[in-house]
C-alpha cells in the first residue's frame, strides 16, 4: 500500500474507538459507548456511521433530541443512510410530528428495500411506519367522527325547526300525523347519509387481491412471477432461498431474476390505505 493510500493514525484510532463503542453497546454500557463514539467523531467527524452509532445509543436512552441531532448530521454526510433516516423518523414521531416522521420512515424503507429487501431492518421500519400511519389515521378519524356527529346534530336540529315552522300545532291532527311521518323520513335519510360518510373509518376486511398468497397480509412490496401470481417480495425471496427455486403455488420453476415489481397492485394497495387507514394496523 502506498503512503498516500495508507490510513492515518487518526483514522486507525477512530476505528478502534468505534470497535470499543460497539463492545460497550453490546454490553448495554451506553454511556461508555457514547464516549467512545464521541472520541471517534472528534478524530474523524466525516464518517457517518460514527454518528448513527452514537444516535443508536441515545435512542436506547430515550434521548430523542440527541438522536435527531446525530441523525441529521449523518444524513448530511450520507443521504442514503437507512439507519439515519429511520431513527430520525422515530425521533420526529416522538415529538408527534407525524407528517415529517412518516416522510423519513418512508425514505428509510425505500433505501432499505433497495439495499437488502430481506433485511430484518426493512421489516422493523415497515412496522414503525405502519404504526405511525395508523396513529395518524386514528387521530384524524377521531376528529372526523366528532365533526360528523356535530354536523349531524346540527342538521337534525335544523330539520326539527323546519318541521315546526312549516306545520304549526294549530293544524288538524291528521295533517300533523302526516307531517310527523315526513319529518321521520327526513331524519332517517339524514342518518343514512352520515352512516355512508363514516364508512371509510369503519374497519372491515382487506380485499384478497391486495394480500400476499402466503402471509395473507396486505402487500407492502409486491412482486409478480411469470405464472402471474403475486407475492410479498421478502417472503418469496425467503422461500426461494430456504425451500427451493419454484413457485409455491403453481410449482413452476422460479428464479429470483424472474420476479418483477407489481406496480399496479402496489398502487392499488396505496390507494386502499389512503382511503382506509385502519388497514395499517399490524397486530
PLY file of the C-alpha trace (Angstrom):
ply
format ascii 1.0
element vertex 283
property float x
property float y
property float z
element edge 282
property int vertex1
property int vertex2
end_header
0.00 0.00 0.00
1.38 3.41 -0.93
1.92 6.09 1.73
-0.89 8.16 0.19
-3.40 5.31 0.49
-2.34 4.27 3.97
-4.86 5.16 6.66
-3.78 7.93 9.01
-3.17 7.32 12.68
-6.32 9.33 13.46
-8.36 7.09 11.16
-6.95 3.96 12.80
-7.60 5.32 16.27
-11.14 6.34 15.37
-11.86 2.85 14.07
-10.52 1.29 17.26
-12.77 3.62 19.25
-15.74 2.55 17.13
-14.97 -1.08 17.93
-14.76 -0.20 21.63
-18.09 1.59 21.35
-19.66 -1.46 19.73
-18.38 -3.64 22.56
-19.79 -1.29 25.20
-23.10 -1.10 23.34
-23.46 -4.88 23.21
-22.92 -4.92 26.99
-25.56 -2.17 27.35
-23.00 0.27 28.73
-24.47 3.08 26.67
-22.69 5.92 28.44
-19.29 4.38 27.77
-20.31 3.64 24.18
-21.34 7.27 23.67
-17.97 8.43 24.99
-16.11 6.10 22.61
-18.15 7.16 19.57
-17.74 10.82 20.55
-13.97 10.42 20.59
-14.13 8.74 17.18
-16.23 11.64 15.86
-13.71 14.13 17.24
-10.94 12.38 15.31
-12.94 11.73 12.11
-16.12 13.85 12.04
-16.94 12.98 8.42
-17.64 9.27 8.99
-21.47 8.90 9.10
-21.50 5.53 10.88
-19.95 7.08 13.98
-22.89 9.49 14.17
-25.54 6.79 13.62
-23.87 4.52 16.19
-23.99 7.29 18.76
-27.59 8.06 17.78
-28.49 4.43 18.46
-27.09 4.78 21.98
-29.15 7.93 22.53
-32.19 6.03 21.25
-31.68 3.31 23.83
-31.60 6.04 26.49
-34.73 7.71 25.03
-32.78 10.92 24.44
-34.65 11.77 21.25
-33.30 15.31 20.90
-29.77 13.96 20.59
-30.96 11.16 18.32
-32.34 13.79 15.95
-29.17 15.88 16.07
-26.86 12.96 15.30
-29.09 11.57 12.56
-29.35 14.91 10.79
-25.56 15.14 10.84
-25.24 11.61 9.45
-27.73 12.37 6.65
-25.71 15.44 5.64
-22.71 13.16 5.28
-24.60 10.29 3.65
-28.12 10.88 2.36
-28.56 7.15 1.71
-28.09 6.09 5.33
-31.02 3.81 6.15
-30.38 3.92 9.90
-30.13 7.71 9.98
-33.45 8.26 8.17
-35.09 5.54 10.27
-34.03 6.88 13.65
-34.72 10.48 12.58
-38.24 9.37 11.70
-38.67 7.80 15.13
-37.38 10.95 16.83
-39.83 13.14 14.92
-42.71 10.82 15.80
-41.80 11.18 19.46
-42.47 14.91 19.02
-45.77 13.96 17.31
-44.55 15.46 14.04
-46.35 12.73 12.13
-46.02 14.11 8.61
-42.25 14.65 8.76
-41.66 11.46 10.76
-43.59 9.38 8.24
-41.67 11.02 5.40
-38.34 9.97 6.95
-39.55 6.42 7.61
-40.75 6.11 4.01
-37.33 7.26 2.82
-35.64 4.70 5.09
-37.95 1.95 3.80
-37.23 2.76 0.15
-33.48 2.80 0.80
-33.65 -0.40 2.84
-35.60 -2.27 0.18
-33.09 -1.18 -2.43
-30.12 -2.32 -0.37
-31.46 -5.57 1.09
-35.20 -6.38 0.86
-34.78 -9.39 3.18
-33.05 -7.39 5.93
-34.59 -7.51 9.41
-34.42 -3.71 9.37
-36.83 -3.47 6.41
-39.46 -5.30 8.46
-38.67 -3.17 11.53
-39.01 0.04 9.53
-42.28 -1.13 7.98
-43.71 -1.91 11.41
-42.74 1.56 12.67
-44.16 3.21 9.56
-47.41 1.24 9.73
-47.82 2.13 13.42
-47.19 5.82 12.68
-49.69 5.87 9.83
-52.26 4.01 11.93
-51.85 6.51 14.79
-52.16 9.37 12.31
-55.32 7.82 10.87
-56.71 7.15 14.37
-56.19 10.79 15.35
-57.76 12.07 12.14
-60.58 9.52 12.37
-61.48 10.64 15.89
-61.59 14.27 14.79
-63.61 13.33 11.72
-66.12 11.37 13.81
-66.59 14.35 16.15
-67.08 16.69 13.23
-69.63 14.37 11.62
-71.54 13.98 14.88
-71.67 17.75 15.42
-72.81 18.30 11.83
-75.45 15.56 12.13
-76.85 17.07 15.32
-76.97 20.50 13.69
-78.83 19.07 10.68
-81.30 17.23 12.92
-81.96 20.43 14.85
-82.50 22.33 11.59
-84.97 19.71 10.36
-86.90 19.85 13.63
-87.09 23.64 13.44
-88.20 23.47 9.81
-90.89 20.97 10.77
-92.37 23.24 13.44
-92.23 26.30 11.18
-93.88 24.52 8.25
-96.50 22.70 10.32
-97.69 24.79 13.29
-99.57 22.96 16.03
-102.85 24.63 15.05
-103.22 22.27 12.08
-105.59 19.30 12.25
-104.43 16.17 13.99
-104.45 14.05 10.81
-102.33 16.57 8.96
-99.86 16.67 11.86
-99.53 12.87 11.69
-98.52 13.11 8.03
-96.09 15.90 8.84
-94.54 13.79 11.61
-94.10 10.88 9.20
-92.45 13.18 6.67
-90.12 14.53 9.34
-89.24 11.00 10.46
-88.39 10.01 6.87
-86.14 13.03 6.52
-84.32 12.13 9.74
-83.85 8.53 8.56
-82.47 9.77 5.23
-80.11 12.05 7.12
-78.94 9.14 9.26
-78.21 7.06 6.12
-76.15 9.91 4.64
-73.98 10.24 7.74
-73.52 6.48 8.08
-72.28 6.42 4.49
-69.89 9.27 5.23
-68.43 7.33 8.18
-67.97 4.02 6.32
-64.31 4.62 5.37
-63.40 4.84 9.06
-65.04 1.52 9.96
-62.58 -1.43 9.87
-63.58 -4.31 7.61
-61.72 -6.93 5.57
-58.91 -6.14 3.15
-59.75 -7.47 -0.35
-57.96 -10.74 -1.16
-56.29 -9.38 -4.29
-54.41 -6.87 -2.12
-52.96 -9.59 0.11
-49.98 -11.91 -0.26
-50.97 -15.51 -1.03
-48.51 -16.80 1.58
-48.81 -14.42 4.54
-52.42 -13.35 3.82
-51.34 -9.85 4.93
-51.77 -6.71 2.87
-48.96 -6.21 0.36
-46.03 -3.94 1.17
-43.67 -4.64 -1.72
-45.46 -6.98 -4.18
-43.71 -8.82 -6.99
-45.25 -10.96 -9.72
-43.95 -14.27 -11.07
-44.04 -15.44 -14.72
-47.05 -17.59 -13.81
-48.97 -14.44 -12.83
-49.05 -14.96 -9.05
-48.10 -12.04 -6.81
-46.18 -12.41 -3.55
-44.61 -10.18 -0.93
-41.01 -9.71 -2.11
-39.24 -10.64 1.15
-41.48 -13.69 1.59
-40.94 -15.17 -1.88
-37.19 -14.46 -1.68
-37.09 -16.33 1.62
-38.97 -19.22 0.01
-36.54 -19.37 -2.92
-33.57 -19.37 -0.58
-34.77 -21.86 2.02
-37.30 -24.09 0.22
-36.43 -24.20 -3.46
-36.46 -22.47 -6.83
-40.12 -22.93 -7.66
-43.36 -21.01 -7.41
-45.01 -22.16 -4.14
-48.50 -22.13 -5.67
-48.04 -23.22 -9.31
-44.89 -25.29 -8.58
-43.37 -23.90 -11.78
-39.57 -23.37 -11.78
-38.77 -19.88 -10.49
-35.62 -17.81 -10.09
-35.15 -14.50 -8.26
-34.26 -12.79 -11.54
-37.76 -13.56 -12.87
-39.53 -11.55 -10.17
-40.95 -8.26 -11.40
-42.34 -5.46 -9.18
-46.13 -5.48 -9.40
-46.62 -1.73 -9.65
-50.34 -1.99 -10.39
-51.04 -3.88 -7.16
-48.69 -1.60 -5.24
-50.63 1.46 -6.43
-53.94 -0.26 -5.63
-52.72 -1.06 -2.11
-51.63 2.53 -1.56
-54.97 3.84 -2.82
-56.78 1.47 -0.45
-54.63 2.51 2.51
-55.14 6.20 1.68
-58.90 5.62 1.99
-58.82 3.07 4.82
-56.05 3.98 7.26
-57.25 1.35 9.75
-55.66 -1.28 7.46
-52.21 -0.14 8.62
-52.82 -1.86 11.96
-50.45 -4.83 12.15
-51.43 -6.53 15.42
0 1
1 2
2 3
3 4
4 5
5 6
6 7
7 8
8 9
9 10
10 11
11 12
12 13
13 14
14 15
15 16
16 17
17 18
18 19
19 20
20 21
21 22
22 23
23 24
24 25
25 26
26 27
27 28
28 29
29 30
30 31
31 32
32 33
33 34
34 35
35 36
36 37
37 38
38 39
39 40
40 41
41 42
42 43
43 44
44 45
45 46
46 47
47 48
48 49
49 50
50 51
51 52
52 53
53 54
54 55
55 56
56 57
57 58
58 59
59 60
60 61
61 62
62 63
63 64
64 65
65 66
66 67
67 68
68 69
69 70
70 71
71 72
72 73
73 74
74 75
75 76
76 77
77 78
78 79
79 80
80 81
81 82
82 83
83 84
84 85
85 86
86 87
87 88
88 89
89 90
90 91
91 92
92 93
93 94
94 95
95 96
96 97
97 98
98 99
99 100
100 101
101 102
102 103
103 104
104 105
105 106
106 107
107 108
108 109
109 110
110 111
111 112
112 113
113 114
114 115
115 116
116 117
117 118
118 119
119 120
120 121
121 122
122 123
123 124
124 125
125 126
126 127
127 128
128 129
129 130
130 131
131 132
132 133
133 134
134 135
135 136
136 137
137 138
138 139
139 140
140 141
141 142
142 143
143 144
144 145
145 146
146 147
147 148
148 149
149 150
150 151
151 152
152 153
153 154
154 155
155 156
156 157
157 158
158 159
159 160
160 161
161 162
162 163
163 164
164 165
165 166
166 167
167 168
168 169
169 170
170 171
171 172
172 173
173 174
174 175
175 176
176 177
177 178
178 179
179 180
180 181
181 182
182 183
183 184
184 185
185 186
186 187
187 188
188 189
189 190
190 191
191 192
192 193
193 194
194 195
195 196
196 197
197 198
198 199
199 200
200 201
201 202
202 203
203 204
204 205
205 206
206 207
207 208
208 209
209 210
210 211
211 212
212 213
213 214
214 215
215 216
216 217
217 218
218 219
219 220
220 221
221 222
222 223
223 224
224 225
225 226
226 227
227 228
228 229
229 230
230 231
231 232
232 233
233 234
234 235
235 236
236 237
237 238
238 239
239 240
240 241
241 242
242 243
243 244
244 245
245 246
246 247
247 248
248 249
249 250
250 251
251 252
252 253
253 254
254 255
255 256
256 257
257 258
258 259
259 260
260 261
261 262
262 263
263 264
264 265
265 266
266 267
267 268
268 269
269 270
270 271
271 272
272 273
273 274
274 275
275 276
276 277
277 278
278 279
279 280
280 281
281 282
